[in-house]
Amino acid sequence: MSARVRLLRVSLLVLAILGIVLGAINGEVRTVLTKAINVCLQCIGIG
């Protein structure tokens, strides 16, 4: 594996982790969980 590919992989990993952390800090975890619950309830016909 070339150094360029390795650098790209590490960069993408760091960006993904940064995005997850920033989303958690901004309170998006609650929003995503709420939407997931609503979708699941609609799928089984309750919501």
CHARMM internal coordinates of N, CA and C (Angstrom, degrees):
IC EDIT
DIST 1 N 1 CA 1.4496
DIST 1 CA 1 C 1.5350
ANGL 1 N 1 CA 1 C 107.34
DIST 1 C 2 N 1.3139
ANGL 1 CA 1 C 2 N 115.28
DIHE 1 N 1 CA 1 C 2 N 133.38
DIST 2 N 2 CA 1.4568
ANGL 1 C 2 N 2 CA 118.85
DIHE 1 CA 1 C 2 N 2 CA -176.40
DIST 2 CA 2 C 1.5279
ANGL 2 N 2 CA 2 C 110.45
DIHE 1 C 2 N 2 CA 2 C -78.43
DIST 2 C 3 N 1.3033
ANGL 2 CA 2 C 3 N 114.93
DIHE 2 N 2 CA 2 C 3 N 162.29
DIST 3 N 3 CA 1.4567
ANGL 2 C 3 N 3 CA 121.15
DIHE 2 CA 2 C 3 N 3 CA -179.40
DIST 3 CA 3 C 1.5259
ANGL 3 N 3 CA 3 C 110.55
DIHE 2 C 3 N 3 CA 3 C -65.34
DIST 3 C 4 N 1.3222
ANGL 3 CA 3 C 4 N 116.70
DIHE 3 N 3 CA 3 C 4 N -31.49
DIST 4 N 4 CA 1.4671
ANGL 3 C 4 N 4 CA 120.88
DIHE 3 CA 3 C 4 N 4 CA -179.24
DIST 4 CA 4 C 1.5375
ANGL 4 N 4 CA 4 C 111.24
DIHE 3 C 4 N 4 CA 4 C -66.74
DIST 4 C 5 N 1.3267
ANGL 4 CA 4 C 5 N 116.03
DIHE 4 N 4 CA 4 C 5 N -42.53
DIST 5 N 5 CA 1.4624
ANGL 4 C 5 N 5 CA 120.62
DIHE 4 CA 4 C 5 N 5 CA 178.59
DIST 5 CA 5 C 1.5190
ANGL 5 N 5 CA 5 C 110.02
DIHE 4 C 5 N 5 CA 5 C -66.60
DIST 5 C 6 N 1.3110
ANGL 5 CA 5 C 6 N 116.68
DIHE 5 N 5 CA 5 C 6 N -41.23
DIST 6 N 6 CA 1.4658
ANGL 5 C 6 N 6 CA 120.76
DIHE 5 CA 5 C 6 N 6 CA 179.10
DIST 6 CA 6 C 1.5260
ANGL 6 N 6 CA 6 C 110.70
DIHE 5 C 6 N 6 CA 6 C -62.72
DIST 6 C 7 N 1.3244
ANGL 6 CA 6 C 7 N 117.51
DIHE 6 N 6 CA 6 C 7 N -42.36
DIST 7 N 7 CA 1.4627
ANGL 6 C 7 N 7 CA 121.88
DIHE 6 CA 6 C 7 N 7 CA 178.24
DIST 7 CA 7 C 1.5195
ANGL 7 N 7 CA 7 C 110.42
DIHE 6 C 7 N 7 CA 7 C -63.25
DIST 7 C 8 N 1.3168
ANGL 7 CA 7 C 8 N 117.77
DIHE 7 N 7 CA 7 C 8 N -40.83
DIST 8 N 8 CA 1.4566
ANGL 7 C 8 N 8 CA 121.43
DIHE 7 CA 7 C 8 N 8 CA 178.46
DIST 8 CA 8 C 1.5236
ANGL 8 N 8 CA 8 C 110.94
DIHE 7 C 8 N 8 CA 8 C -63.46
DIST 8 C 9 N 1.3137
ANGL 8 CA 8 C 9 N 117.54
DIHE 8 N 8 CA 8 C 9 N -44.28
DIST 9 N 9 CA 1.4638
ANGL 8 C 9 N 9 CA 121.40
DIHE 8 CA 8 C 9 N 9 CA 179.63
DIST 9 CA 9 C 1.5237
ANGL 9 N 9 CA 9 C 111.62
DIHE 8 C 9 N 9 CA 9 C -62.55
DIST 9 C 10 N 1.3218
ANGL 9 CA 9 C 10 N 116.39
DIHE 9 N 9 CA 9 C 10 N -45.28
DIST 10 N 10 CA 1.4682
ANGL 9 C 10 N 10 CA 120.53
DIHE 9 CA 9 C 10 N 10 CA -179.90
DIST 10 CA 10 C 1.5221
ANGL 10 N 10 CA 10 C 110.18
DIHE 9 C 10 N 10 CA 10 C -65.25
DIST 10 C 11 N 1.3219
ANGL 10 CA 10 C 11 N 117.31
DIHE 10 N 10 CA 10 C 11 N -40.66
DIST 11 N 11 CA 1.4657
ANGL 10 C 11 N 11 CA 121.30
DIHE 10 CA 10 C 11 N 11 CA 179.23
DIST 11 CA 11 C 1.5244
ANGL 11 N 11 CA 11 C 110.90
DIHE 10 C 11 N 11 CA 11 C -62.31
DIST 11 C 12 N 1.3223
ANGL 11 CA 11 C 12 N 116.91
DIHE 11 N 11 CA 11 C 12 N -44.86
DIST 12 N 12 CA 1.4598
ANGL 11 C 12 N 12 CA 120.44
DIHE 11 CA 11 C 12 N 12 CA 179.19
DIST 12 CA 12 C 1.5291
ANGL 12 N 12 CA 12 C 111.42
DIHE 11 C 12 N 12 CA 12 C -64.98
DIST 12 C 13 N 1.3072
ANGL 12 CA 12 C 13 N 117.24
DIHE 12 N 12 CA 12 C 13 N -38.46
DIST 13 N 13 CA 1.4602
ANGL 12 C 13 N 13 CA 121.31
DIHE 12 CA 12 C 13 N 13 CA 177.56
DIST 13 CA 13 C 1.5249
ANGL 13 N 13 CA 13 C 110.75
DIHE 12 C 13 N 13 CA 13 C -62.93
DIST 13 C 14 N 1.3330
ANGL 13 CA 13 C 14 N 116.85
DIHE 13 N 13 CA 13 C 14 N -45.01
DIST 14 N 14 CA 1.4639
ANGL 13 C 14 N 14 CA 120.98
DIHE 13 CA 13 C 14 N 14 CA 179.64
DIST 14 CA 14 C 1.5244
ANGL 14 N 14 CA 14 C 110.33
DIHE 13 C 14 N 14 CA 14 C -63.66
DIST 14 C 15 N 1.3293
ANGL 14 CA 14 C 15 N 117.67
DIHE 14 N 14 CA 14 C 15 N -42.46
DIST 15 N 15 CA 1.4636
ANGL 14 C 15 N 15 CA 121.00
DIHE 14 CA 14 C 15 N 15 CA 178.70
DIST 15 CA 15 C 1.5229
ANGL 15 N 15 CA 15 C 111.54
DIHE 14 C 15 N 15 CA 15 C -63.88
DIST 15 C 16 N 1.3312
ANGL 15 CA 15 C 16 N 117.40
DIHE 15 N 15 CA 15 C 16 N -39.54
DIST 16 N 16 CA 1.4566
ANGL 15 C 16 N 16 CA 121.05
DIHE 15 CA 15 C 16 N 16 CA 178.94
DIST 16 CA 16 C 1.5287
ANGL 16 N 16 CA 16 C 111.00
DIHE 15 C 16 N 16 CA 16 C -64.85
DIST 16 C 17 N 1.3093
ANGL 16 CA 16 C 17 N 116.60
DIHE 16 N 16 CA 16 C 17 N -44.51
DIST 17 N 17 CA 1.4678
ANGL 16 C 17 N 17 CA 120.62
DIHE 16 CA 16 C 17 N 17 CA 178.65
DIST 17 CA 17 C 1.5191
ANGL 17 N 17 CA 17 C 110.42
DIHE 16 C 17 N 17 CA 17 C -63.90
DIST 17 C 18 N 1.3260
ANGL 17 CA 17 C 18 N 117.09
DIHE 17 N 17 CA 17 C 18 N -41.42
DIST 18 N 18 CA 1.4609
ANGL 17 C 18 N 18 CA 121.38
DIHE 17 CA 17 C 18 N 18 CA 178.25
DIST 18 CA 18 C 1.5254
ANGL 18 N 18 CA 18 C 110.68
DIHE 17 C 18 N 18 CA 18 C -62.16
DIST 18 C 19 N 1.3261
ANGL 18 CA 18 C 19 N 117.53
DIHE 18 N 18 CA 18 C 19 N -41.77
DIST 19 N 19 CA 1.4584
ANGL 18 C 19 N 19 CA 120.90
DIHE 18 CA 18 C 19 N 19 CA 178.29
DIST 19 CA 19 C 1.5140
ANGL 19 N 19 CA 19 C 112.41
DIHE 18 C 19 N 19 CA 19 C -64.04
DIST 19 C 20 N 1.3145
ANGL 19 CA 19 C 20 N 116.91
DIHE 19 N 19 CA 19 C 20 N -40.38
DIST 20 N 20 CA 1.4691
ANGL 19 C 20 N 20 CA 121.12
DIHE 19 CA 19 C 20 N 20 CA 178.32
DIST 20 CA 20 C 1.5274
ANGL 20 N 20 CA 20 C 110.36
DIHE 19 C 20 N 20 CA 20 C -64.48
DIST 20 C 21 N 1.3160
ANGL 20 CA 20 C 21 N 116.82
DIHE 20 N 20 CA 20 C 21 N -44.41
DIST 21 N 21 CA 1.4630
ANGL 20 C 21 N 21 CA 120.99
DIHE 20 CA 20 C 21 N 21 CA -179.23
DIST 21 CA 21 C 1.5308
ANGL 21 N 21 CA 21 C 110.57
DIHE 20 C 21 N 21 CA 21 C -64.95
DIST 21 C 22 N 1.3241
ANGL 21 CA 21 C 22 N 117.20
DIHE 21 N 21 CA 21 C 22 N -45.62
DIST 22 N 22 CA 1.4683
ANGL 21 C 22 N 22 CA 119.96
DIHE 21 CA 21 C 22 N 22 CA 179.44
DIST 22 CA 22 C 1.5272
ANGL 22 N 22 CA 22 C 111.37
DIHE 21 C 22 N 22 CA 22 C -63.66
DIST 22 C 23 N 1.3115
ANGL 22 CA 22 C 23 N 117.54
DIHE 22 N 22 CA 22 C 23 N -38.68
DIST 23 N 23 CA 1.4581
ANGL 22 C 23 N 23 CA 120.38
DIHE 22 CA 22 C 23 N 23 CA 177.14
DIST 23 CA 23 C 1.5204
ANGL 23 N 23 CA 23 C 111.99
DIHE 22 C 23 N 23 CA 23 C -64.33
DIST 23 C 24 N 1.3123
ANGL 23 CA 23 C 24 N 116.44
DIHE 23 N 23 CA 23 C 24 N -40.48
DIST 24 N 24 CA 1.4626
ANGL 23 C 24 N 24 CA 120.44
DIHE 23 CA 23 C 24 N 24 CA 178.82
DIST 24 CA 24 C 1.5263
ANGL 24 N 24 CA 24 C 110.92
DIHE 23 C 24 N 24 CA 24 C -66.58
DIST 24 C 25 N 1.3154
ANGL 24 CA 24 C 25 N 116.93
DIHE 24 N 24 CA 24 C 25 N -38.12
DIST 25 N 25 CA 1.4659
ANGL 24 C 25 N 25 CA 120.82
DIHE 24 CA 24 C 25 N 25 CA 178.90
DIST 25 CA 25 C 1.5263
ANGL 25 N 25 CA 25 C 110.65
DIHE 24 C 25 N 25 CA 25 C -65.75
DIST 25 C 26 N 1.3237
ANGL 25 CA 25 C 26 N 117.27
DIHE 25 N 25 CA 25 C 26 N -37.05
DIST 26 N 26 CA 1.4644
ANGL 25 C 26 N 26 CA 121.68
DIHE 25 CA 25 C 26 N 26 CA -178.15
DIST 26 CA 26 C 1.5267
ANGL 26 N 26 CA 26 C 113.30
DIHE 25 C 26 N 26 CA 26 C -80.46
DIST 26 C 27 N 1.3227
ANGL 26 CA 26 C 27 N 118.95
DIHE 26 N 26 CA 26 C 27 N 0.03
DIST 27 N 27 CA 1.4536
ANGL 26 C 27 N 27 CA 121.48
DIHE 26 CA 26 C 27 N 27 CA 176.51
DIST 27 CA 27 C 1.5215
ANGL 27 N 27 CA 27 C 113.48
DIHE 26 C 27 N 27 CA 27 C 84.89
DIST 27 C 28 N 1.2990
ANGL 27 CA 27 C 28 N 118.39
DIHE 27 N 27 CA 27 C 28 N 17.27
DIST 28 N 28 CA 1.4613
ANGL 27 C 28 N 28 CA 121.12
DIHE 27 CA 27 C 28 N 28 CA -178.87
DIST 28 CA 28 C 1.5204
ANGL 28 N 28 CA 28 C 112.76
DIHE 27 C 28 N 28 CA 28 C -73.81
DIST 28 C 29 N 1.3111
ANGL 28 CA 28 C 29 N 117.34
DIHE 28 N 28 CA 28 C 29 N -15.39
DIST 29 N 29 CA 1.4655
ANGL 28 C 29 N 29 CA 120.26
DIHE 28 CA 28 C 29 N 29 CA -179.96
DIST 29 CA 29 C 1.5244
ANGL 29 N 29 CA 29 C 109.71
DIHE 28 C 29 N 29 CA 29 C -61.25
DIST 29 C 30 N 1.3089
ANGL 29 CA 29 C 30 N 116.62
DIHE 29 N 29 CA 29 C 30 N -44.02
DIST 30 N 30 CA 1.4651
ANGL 29 C 30 N 30 CA 121.36
DIHE 29 CA 29 C 30 N 30 CA -179.96
DIST 30 CA 30 C 1.5291
ANGL 30 N 30 CA 30 C 110.61
DIHE 29 C 30 N 30 CA 30 C -63.70
DIST 30 C 31 N 1.3293
ANGL 30 CA 30 C 31 N 116.84
DIHE 30 N 30 CA 30 C 31 N -41.63
DIST 31 N 31 CA 1.4640
ANGL 30 C 31 N 31 CA 121.18
DIHE 30 CA 30 C 31 N 31 CA -179.60
DIST 31 CA 31 C 1.5242
ANGL 31 N 31 CA 31 C 110.96
DIHE 30 C 31 N 31 CA 31 C -63.11
DIST 31 C 32 N 1.3103
ANGL 31 CA 31 C 32 N 116.41
DIHE 31 N 31 CA 31 C 32 N -46.73
DIST 32 N 32 CA 1.4616
ANGL 31 C 32 N 32 CA 120.67
DIHE 31 CA 31 C 32 N 32 CA -179.29
DIST 32 CA 32 C 1.5212
ANGL 32 N 32 CA 32 C 110.75
DIHE 31 C 32 N 32 CA 32 C -64.66
DIST 32 C 33 N 1.3127
ANGL 32 CA 32 C 33 N 117.14
DIHE 32 N 32 CA 32 C 33 N -42.62
DIST 33 N 33 CA 1.4674
ANGL 32 C 33 N 33 CA 120.61
DIHE 32 CA 32 C 33 N 33 CA 179.68
DIST 33 CA 33 C 1.5236
ANGL 33 N 33 CA 33 C 110.99
DIHE 32 C 33 N 33 CA 33 C -64.32
DIST 33 C 34 N 1.3193
ANGL 33 CA 33 C 34 N 117.03
DIHE 33 N 33 CA 33 C 34 N -41.55
DIST 34 N 34 CA 1.4674
ANGL 33 C 34 N 34 CA 120.82
DIHE 33 CA 33 C 34 N 34 CA 178.58
DIST 34 CA 34 C 1.5186
ANGL 34 N 34 CA 34 C 111.14
DIHE 33 C 34 N 34 CA 34 C -62.06
DIST 34 C 35 N 1.3189
ANGL 34 CA 34 C 35 N 116.53
DIHE 34 N 34 CA 34 C 35 N -44.53
DIST 35 N 35 CA 1.4654
ANGL 34 C 35 N 35 CA 119.99
DIHE 34 CA 34 C 35 N 35 CA 179.05
DIST 35 CA 35 C 1.5205
ANGL 35 N 35 CA 35 C 111.35
DIHE 34 C 35 N 35 CA 35 C -65.01
DIST 35 C 36 N 1.3236
ANGL 35 CA 35 C 36 N 117.10
DIHE 35 N 35 CA 35 C 36 N -38.80
DIST 36 N 36 CA 1.4652
ANGL 35 C 36 N 36 CA 120.69
DIHE 35 CA 35 C 36 N 36 CA 179.31
DIST 36 CA 36 C 1.5269
ANGL 36 N 36 CA 36 C 110.64
DIHE 35 C 36 N 36 CA 36 C -64.61
DIST 36 C 37 N 1.3142
ANGL 36 CA 36 C 37 N 116.62
DIHE 36 N 36 CA 36 C 37 N -40.89
DIST 37 N 37 CA 1.4674
ANGL 36 C 37 N 37 CA 120.03
DIHE 36 CA 36 C 37 N 37 CA 178.95
DIST 37 CA 37 C 1.5206
ANGL 37 N 37 CA 37 C 110.14
DIHE 36 C 37 N 37 CA 37 C -64.03
DIST 37 C 38 N 1.3384
ANGL 37 CA 37 C 38 N 116.84
DIHE 37 N 37 CA 37 C 38 N -43.52
DIST 38 N 38 CA 1.4669
ANGL 37 C 38 N 38 CA 120.31
DIHE 37 CA 37 C 38 N 38 CA 179.89
DIST 38 CA 38 C 1.5228
ANGL 38 N 38 CA 38 C 111.78
DIHE 37 C 38 N 38 CA 38 C -62.49
DIST 38 C 39 N 1.3140
ANGL 38 CA 38 C 39 N 117.34
DIHE 38 N 38 CA 38 C 39 N -41.60
DIST 39 N 39 CA 1.4639
ANGL 38 C 39 N 39 CA 120.49
DIHE 38 CA 38 C 39 N 39 CA 178.84
DIST 39 CA 39 C 1.5227
ANGL 39 N 39 CA 39 C 110.34
DIHE 38 C 39 N 39 CA 39 C -64.21
DIST 39 C 40 N 1.3156
ANGL 39 CA 39 C 40 N 117.36
DIHE 39 N 39 CA 39 C 40 N -43.23
DIST 40 N 40 CA 1.4632
ANGL 39 C 40 N 40 CA 120.55
DIHE 39 CA 39 C 40 N 40 CA -179.71
DIST 40 CA 40 C 1.5298
ANGL 40 N 40 CA 40 C 111.21
DIHE 39 C 40 N 40 CA 40 C -63.87
DIST 40 C 41 N 1.3235
ANGL 40 CA 40 C 41 N 116.32
DIHE 40 N 40 CA 40 C 41 N -41.50
DIST 41 N 41 CA 1.4622
ANGL 40 C 41 N 41 CA 119.25
DIHE 40 CA 40 C 41 N 41 CA 179.92
DIST 41 CA 41 C 1.5295
ANGL 41 N 41 CA 41 C 110.89
DIHE 40 C 41 N 41 CA 41 C -66.92
DIST 41 C 42 N 1.3260
ANGL 41 CA 41 C 42 N 117.55
DIHE 41 N 41 CA 41 C 42 N -36.25
DIST 42 N 42 CA 1.4664
ANGL 41 C 42 N 42 CA 120.29
DIHE 41 CA 41 C 42 N 42 CA 177.33
DIST 42 CA 42 C 1.5105
ANGL 42 N 42 CA 42 C 111.10
DIHE 41 C 42 N 42 CA 42 C -66.94
DIST 42 C 43 N 1.3298
ANGL 42 CA 42 C 43 N 116.51
DIHE 42 N 42 CA 42 C 43 N -36.27
DIST 43 N 43 CA 1.4673
ANGL 42 C 43 N 43 CA 119.99
DIHE 42 CA 42 C 43 N 43 CA -178.40
DIST 43 CA 43 C 1.5385
ANGL 43 N 43 CA 43 C 111.83
DIHE 42 C 43 N 43 CA 43 C -64.40
DIST 43 C 44 N 1.3327
ANGL 43 CA 43 C 44 N 116.19
DIHE 43 N 43 CA 43 C 44 N -35.34
DIST 44 N 44 CA 1.4613
ANGL 43 C 44 N 44 CA 118.30
DIHE 43 CA 43 C 44 N 44 CA -179.36
DIST 44 CA 44 C 1.5230
ANGL 44 N 44 CA 44 C 111.49
DIHE 43 C 44 N 44 CA 44 C -93.56
DIST 44 C 45 N 1.3416
ANGL 44 CA 44 C 45 N 117.15
DIHE 44 N 44 CA 44 C 45 N 1.14
DIST 45 N 45 CA 1.4483
ANGL 44 C 45 N 45 CA 121.13
DIHE 44 CA 44 C 45 N 45 CA 173.03
DIST 45 CA 45 C 1.5119
ANGL 45 N 45 CA 45 C 116.63
DIHE 44 C 45 N 45 CA 45 C 86.81
DIST 45 C 46 N 1.3077
ANGL 45 CA 45 C 46 N 117.96
DIHE 45 N 45 CA 45 C 46 N 17.36
DIST 46 N 46 CA 1.4571
ANGL 45 C 46 N 46 CA 120.29
DIHE 45 CA 45 C 46 N 46 CA 179.64
DIST 46 CA 46 C 1.5285
ANGL 46 N 46 CA 46 C 111.50
DIHE 45 C 46 N 46 CA 46 C -93.90
DIST 46 C 47 N 1.3508
ANGL 46 CA 46 C 47 N 116.79
DIHE 46 N 46 CA 46 C 47 N -40.65
DIST 47 N 47 CA 1.4729
ANGL 46 C 47 N 47 CA 121.48
DIHE 46 CA 46 C 47 N 47 CA -173.22
DIST 47 CA 47 C 1.4445
ANGL 47 N 47 CA 47 C 113.31
DIHE 46 C 47 N 47 CA 47 C -84.97
END
COOR INIT
IC SEED 1 N 1 CA 1 C
IC BUILD
